[in-house]
Amino acid sequence: MNFFNLIAILIVISALFAYINFRFIRLPSVIGVMLVSIFVSLGMILADRLGLGIAREGEYLLTNIDFKNTLMVWMLGFLLFAGALHVEFNALHEQKWNVLVFSTVGVILSTIGVGTLMYFVLRWIGFPMGYIYCLLFGALISPTDPVAVMDLLRMAGAPKPVETAIAGESLFNDGIGVVIFTILYGISVGEHAFSPGSIALLFAREAFGGASLGLALGGGTYWLLKSIDNYQVEILLTLALVIGGYALAVTLDTSGPITIVVAGLLVGNQGRQFAMSDQTRERLTMFWELVDEILNSILFVLIGVELLAVTFAQKYILAGLAAIPIALASRYGSLALPKYILRLGGLPGGALKIMTWGGLRGGIAVALALSLPLGQERNLILTMTYLMVVFSIVVQSLTLKYVATWDALNMIQFEMITERFRHHEGKKPEPDAEQREGKHTSSSELDAIRRGDRHDNAQ
């Protein structure tokens, strides 16, 4: 099957599934499209069991799609750039230490936690797997997926500091997770020597090299954008930044995701504020929102269709079900330990629950699992990963708004204290009109505060 026919099939399927979801199901786009795709895949499997052979057609389509290459090379740069454009730098700067620690130390701690616990659980189930493969599973399942997280966070109505922390962390821990996975994979096949020095050097080249390249490319693009006022050319420049920047990062053996995230943050904040006219800003935003929506639909169709490649042996399913609470517990521990040990501020106590439940997994985890060499370990890891991704996208995302309101009182108190500290700078605050009159905050105002908004009487 040639490349044009493959793209045509994917776009037609994505458009049909998106229409079915919008017309009849009415779920958030990424969830609805993936569910429709999963149900179609299940129907194909059932038809195959009845002797119709339809599933073989789907498997043939999958053999023509290199999922890892499609996502990690062709799609990921566009999706990360579109997400980074919408992250406010000032809000991110307030959460810089949380984002930095959670996206690095947190991912490492979660990788070790998931890998170690799964090592013992799999032995108990009767399906022992080497510790290095357990760590590989921990590395691919620990990072949160920015593609899955960004839109659902806004719909869940999480408090602004928590939303910023999760969004920022998901943008960066994705690149860090890929670096850790690459290191562990190299060790498993004998490509890298197992020494702290060599691992630290490889990590520095990937992570810090990617950030430096992103700053350089983002700065250069900012200068070009500032020198002209033509939205067609400026949109073309951002496209060149994403495609050329990602390709250059891969050529230089540094992290493409981190490169694009850093460049996207620079263009999305400094570029849109100082280098673009109002017309360019509006057109560029609309363009990248459209790109994001189209690629998201295609990606989650692919995730649903990948069900045809998953092995559903009884022990595999049992291991996948066990991996879900282990991954969630490790996620919480990887956030709580550095937060309390390093005494990180800027987040209310209840934020860790939202960050744990809102840390969704998506296509990147599936792509990394599919990149493993064929064998029993790959089949098991792919099944566990797929079950975790489906649970994450369907269950966690649909219930995130309820978790976000669970500790609403703590969130409200934190917001009020932060607001008054900023305004009064240590002076004893005078009671406002509502306090003098003995009024209480209404439920609608509580919702507004929980979303990070400020109502007029908050000061």
Secondary structure, 3 states (H helix, E strand, C coil): CCHHHHHHHHHHHHHHHHHHHHHHHCCCHHHHHHHHHHHHHHHHHHHHHCCCCHHHHHHHHHHCCCHHHHHHHHHHHHHHHHHHHCCCHHHHHHCHHHHHHHHHHHHHHHHHHHHHHHHHHHHHHCCCCCHHHHHHHHHHHCCCCHHHHHHHHHHHCCCHHHHHHHHHHHHHHHHHHHHHHHHHHHHHCCCCCCCHHHHHHHHHHHHHHHHHHHHHHHHHHHHHHHCCCCHHHHHHHHHHHHHHHHHHHHHCCCCHHHHHHHHHHHHHHHHHHHCCCHHHHHHHHHHHHHHHHHHHHHHHHHHHHHHHHCCCCHHHHHHHHHHHHHHHHHHHHHHHHHHHHCCCCCCCCCHHHHHHHCCCCCHHHHHHHHCCCCCHHHHHHHHHHHHHHHHHHHHHHHHHHHHHHHCHHHHHHHHHHHHHHHHHCCCCCCCCHHHHCCCCCCHHHHHHHHCCCCCHHHC
